[in-house]
Amino acid sequence: MAAPEVHHLFHAPIADHSFSADRSTLAVARDNNVELYHRAGNAFKLQDELRGHDKTITGVDIAPRSGRIVTCSQDRNAYVWEPSQNGEWKPTFVLLRINRAATGVRWCPNETKFAVGSGARIIAVCYFEEENDWWVSKHIKKPLRSTVTSIAWHPNSVLLAAGSTDGHARVFSSFVKGIDERPEPSVWGERLPFNTVCGEYLNPTAGWVHDVAFSPSGDALAFCAHDSSVTIVYPSGPEQPPQA
């Protein structure tokens, strides 16, 4: 096991960060910019900045294979950043259609989509529309009743877990026809049209759910809440109650 490393970047809050797949690049959300640090020897040096948002950036994620970077902000916008031929990062606007701040963003494993949580009780599932050359979104709404605090993708890139301030962790289907291949049946269900609720779990004290994560197999879900609890859910199949 490798020894931990400590790198001093700056004295300021970090809202989110993301490493590239080879750990050579680190993207850090700082105020309304994203700073890109590149590993140089035993240190990380500031290499570039992504400027385009006009309010605090709340989420940043580097796609493992393509290296594209997605960002979201309290300005209710998201951008997909790609390097241009001259080495500069070119932003592409994402049509989120939300009326409250974005709270976080994550690429799905196969990088065809990403999801943006928000304070509008909405998760925007975003995908690229080749015909119009832009990123568009479909909204997961029900039964969300409060701000989405965290999101995590299942390994199949269709199921999506979310935690929120209404005390619930939920698993949704984000299946988009024409973008996704129909997933194999799993413990979360078989027929998975968009916005299907595959699981809904209430924290015992109704505390805010701060983070969610699937197991590597995707057959279990963990979430942590404001009451200092960690819950692991093992769904036992359709029509059967989960064990937690």
Disulfide bonds with the S-S distance in Angstrom:
none
